[in-house]
Amino acid sequence: MKLAILLSTYNGMNYLEEQVDSIIAQTYTNWKLYIRDDASTDATVALIKRLADTDPRIINISSSGNLGAKESFMWMLRNVEADYYMFCDHDDVWLPKKVELTLKRMQEAEAEHSGSPVIACTNLKLVDAKLNVFAESYWKFRHYPMSVFNDKYYHLFYNNMPGCTMMLNREAKAVCFPYSEKIVMHDAWFAIAVLWNKGFVVAEPEPLMLYRQHEHNVVGAKKTRSLMNQLGMISELMAKTHEQHLSTVSLTHMSFTRFVIMKAYYLLREHLSNFFGK
């Protein structure tokens, strides 16, 4: 059984070694860590080479050019062969049982849904740059009920599963390709592709990693804007909606008009959930 952890780095000198150390300290040890640097301008590449020299499970993928986080992860997913795939940011810290418990959830789901695409995801803790916890549960922070994890319409508009919490099986990987160049982020696409291809999401409620929030995050854990604030930015909202529609229409075959109506419904539902969840 092959388990691949895919890590994309960009100027990660300040945090990378701490993240890799947390992977090495996992209770489940039968993994390989593939690291692709996305054209860093600091000494990240030298650090990766040094880390790869210390552990044969760490594999430095030679690459050139800056693809951006989305395309870097998609490139690795396409080119690395394994039975299971996890995704890793360079600036977080994994708690010791993250791999073990995520794999347990995955294999339980596969036993129940044999041959199906499956994503196993976990909760996480939100921390500042120095790893001080300011939210013990990401799901509670964002008011995510368990019911939304397998709602295929919800995931057209919202992503409650950061890529760093995900594990995909082979069947999930298969349905993620091909993909539109217009997809917003790799993790959002994984959820959509799996759920719209009769797949399943299983969720581990225990927070199993520290999700670091700092000024250089590509995508952070931000509170949803207030409804009035979003209505005041209608042009931005419509542009994003158009982008979301273009990136998913090959799966949903949904007209733009219906897509807008569905988004309005989920937007209202999301803000009511945030309001009553406070």
C-alpha positions in Angstrom: 0.0 0.0 0.0 1.5 3.3 -1.1 0.6 6.6 0.7 1.9 9.8 -0.9 2.1 13.1 0.9 2.3 16.0 -1.6 4.0 19.2 -0.4 4.3 22.3 -2.6 6.7 25.0 -1.3 7.2 28.6 -2.1 9.6 30.7 0.0 9.0 28.3 2.9 12.3 28.7 4.9 10.6 30.0 8.0 8.3 27.1 8.5 9.1 24.1 6.3 11.4 22.2 8.6 8.9 22.4 11.4 6.2 21.0 9.1 8.4 18.2 7.9 9.4 17.3 11.4 5.8 16.9 12.3 5.3 14.5 9.4 8.3 12.5 10.5 6.8 12.3 14.0 3.6 10.7 12.7 2.4 7.5 14.4 1.8 6.0 10.9 5.1 5.8 9.2 4.6 4.0 5.9 4.4 7.1 3.7 6.5 9.0 1.2 6.7 12.8 1.2 7.1 14.3 -2.3 8.2 18.0 -2.2 8.0 20.2 -5.3 9.3 23.8 -4.9 7.4 26.4 -6.9 10.4 28.6 -7.9 11.3 30.0 -4.4 13.5 33.0 -4.3 14.9 32.2 -0.8 16.9 29.2 0.4 14.0 26.8 0.4 15.4 24.5 -2.3 18.6 24.0 -0.4 16.6 23.1 2.7 14.5 20.6 0.8 17.7 18.9 -0.5 19.1 18.7 3.0 15.8 17.3 4.4 15.7 14.7 1.6 19.2 13.6 2.5 18.2 12.8 6.1 15.2 10.5 5.3 14.8 8.2 2.3 11.0 8.7 2.5 11.4 12.4 1.5 11.6 12.8 -2.2 12.7 16.1 -3.8 10.9 16.6 -7.1 13.1 18.6 -9.5 11.0 21.2 -11.3 11.3 24.6 -12.9 9.0 27.6 -13.1 6.3 29.0 -10.9 3.0 27.3 -11.4 1.1 28.7 -8.4 -0.3 26.6 -5.6 -3.3 25.2 -7.6 -1.3 24.0 -10.6 1.7 22.8 -8.5 -0.6 20.4 -6.5 -2.4 19.3 -9.6 0.9 18.5 -11.3 2.1 16.4 -8.4 -1.2 14.6 -8.2 -1.1 13.7 -11.9 2.6 12.6 -11.8 2.9 10.7 -8.5 1.6 7.2 -8.3 0.1 5.9 -5.1 -2.9 4.3 -3.5 -3.7 7.3 -1.3 -2.8 11.0 -1.5 -2.5 13.6 1.2 -1.8 17.3 0.6 0.5 19.5 2.7 1.3 23.2 3.0 4.8 24.2 4.0 3.7 26.4 6.9 1.5 24.1 9.0 2.1 21.5 11.7 0.5 18.1 11.7 -0.5 16.5 15.0 1.0 13.0 15.5 -2.1 10.9 14.6 -3.2 12.9 11.5 -2.1 10.3 8.9 -3.2 7.3 11.1 -6.7 8.5 11.8 -7.3 9.9 8.3 -6.3 6.6 6.8 -8.6 4.8 9.2 -11.5 6.9 8.1 -10.7 6.4 4.5 -10.5 2.6 4.7 -13.7 2.4 6.7 -15.4 4.4 3.9 -13.9 2.2 1.2 -15.2 -0.9 3.0 -18.7 0.6 2.9 -18.5 2.2 -0.6 -16.3 -0.3 -2.5 -14.9 1.1 -5.8 -16.1 4.7 -5.2 -14.2 7.9 -5.2 -13.6 8.9 -1.5 -12.2 12.0 0.2 -11.4 11.6 3.9 -10.9 15.0 5.7 -10.3 16.1 9.2 -10.9 19.1 11.4 -8.1 21.4 12.4 -7.0 24.0 14.9 -6.4 27.6 13.8 -3.2 29.1 15.1 -1.2 32.3 14.6 2.3 32.6 13.2 3.8 31.4 16.5 1.4 28.5 16.8 -0.8 30.1 19.5 -4.3 28.5 19.1 -7.1 31.0 18.6 -9.8 28.5 17.4 -9.9 24.9 18.7 -12.1 23.8 15.8 -12.1 25.2 12.2 -15.6 23.8 11.6 -17.0 25.6 14.6 -15.2 28.8 13.7 -16.8 28.7 10.2 -20.1 27.2 11.5 -19.9 24.1 9.3 -22.5 21.4 10.2 -21.6 17.8 9.3 -24.5 17.7 6.9 -22.7 19.9 4.3 -19.8 17.5 3.7 -21.7 15.4 1.2 -23.8 18.2 -0.3 -22.7 18.4 -3.9 -24.4 21.7 -4.5 -22.9 23.4 -1.4 -19.4 22.6 -2.7 -20.0 24.5 -5.9 -19.9 27.7 -3.9 -18.1 27.0 -0.6 -15.1 24.9 0.4 -15.2 23.6 3.9 -12.2 21.2 3.4 -8.8 22.8 3.0 -6.5 20.7 0.9 -4.2 20.1 3.8 -6.9 18.1 5.6 -7.7 15.8 2.7 -6.9 12.3 1.7 -7.9 11.0 -1.8 -8.0 7.4 -2.9 -7.1 6.3 -6.5 -10.8 6.5 -7.6 -10.9 10.1 -6.4 -7.8 11.0 -8.3 -9.2 9.5 -11.4 -12.3 11.7 -11.4 -10.2 14.9 -10.8 -8.8 14.7 -14.4 -9.2 16.3 -16.8 -10.0 19.6 -15.2 -10.8 23.1 -16.4 -8.0 25.7 -16.3 -10.6 27.9 -14.7 -10.9 25.9 -11.4 -10.5 28.3 -8.5 -8.3 26.0 -6.3 -7.3 22.4 -6.3 -9.0 21.4 -3.1 -12.3 23.0 -4.0 -12.1 21.1 -7.3 -11.4 17.8 -5.6 -14.6 18.1 -3.5 -16.7 19.0 -6.5 -15.2 16.3 -8.8 -15.7 13.5 -6.2 -19.2 14.5 -5.2 -20.5 15.0 -8.7 -19.1 11.6 -9.7 -21.1 9.7 -7.1 -18.3 9.8 -4.6 -18.3 10.3 -0.8 -16.7 12.5 1.8 -16.0 11.2 5.3 -15.0 13.5 8.0 -12.9 13.1 11.2 -14.2 15.6 13.7 -11.0 15.6 15.8 -8.6 18.5 14.9 -5.5 16.8 13.6 -3.3 19.7 12.6 -2.4 23.3 13.3 -3.4 25.6 10.5 -1.1 28.5 10.6 -2.6 31.9 9.8 -0.1 34.7 8.8 0.3 37.5 6.3 1.7 35.3 3.6 -1.1 32.7 3.4 -2.2 31.9 -0.1 -5.7 31.0 1.3 -6.4 31.5 4.9 -9.3 30.7 7.2 -11.3 33.9 7.0 -14.7 34.6 8.4 -17.3 34.9 5.8 -18.1 38.5 4.9 -21.4 39.9 6.2 -24.3 39.7 3.9 -24.6 43.5 3.5 -20.9 43.7 2.8 -21.2 41.1 0.0 -24.3 42.7 -1.5 -22.3 46.0 -1.6 -19.7 44.2 -3.7 -22.1 42.7 -6.3 -19.8 43.0 -9.3 -17.1 41.1 -7.5 -19.6 38.5 -6.4 -21.0 38.1 -9.9 -17.5 37.8 -11.4 -16.6 35.0 -8.9 -20.0 33.3 -9.6 -19.2 33.4 -13.3 -15.8 31.9 -12.7 -17.3 29.1 -10.5 -19.9 28.3 -13.1 -17.3 28.0 -15.9 -15.1 25.8 -13.8 -17.9 23.3 -13.0 -20.3 23.3 -15.9 -18.7 20.3 -17.5 -19.8 18.3 -14.5 -23.1 19.9 -13.6 -24.4 20.9 -17.0 -26.2 23.6 -15.1 -27.3 26.8 -16.9 -25.8 30.1 -15.6 -29.3 31.3 -14.5 -29.9 28.2 -12.4 -26.4 28.4 -11.0 -27.0 32.0 -9.8 -30.3 31.0 -8.2 -28.6 28.1 -6.4 -25.8 30.3 -5.2 -28.3 32.9 -3.9 -30.0 30.2 -1.9 -26.7 28.8 -0.4 -25.4 32.3 0.2 -28.5 33.2 2.3 -28.3 29.8 4.1 -24.6 30.3 4.9 -25.2 33.7 6.4 -28.2 32.6 8.4 -26.0 29.8 9.7 -23.3 32.2 10.7 -25.8 34.6 12.3 -27.5 32.0 14.4 -24.2 30.2 15.1 -22.8 33.2 16.9 
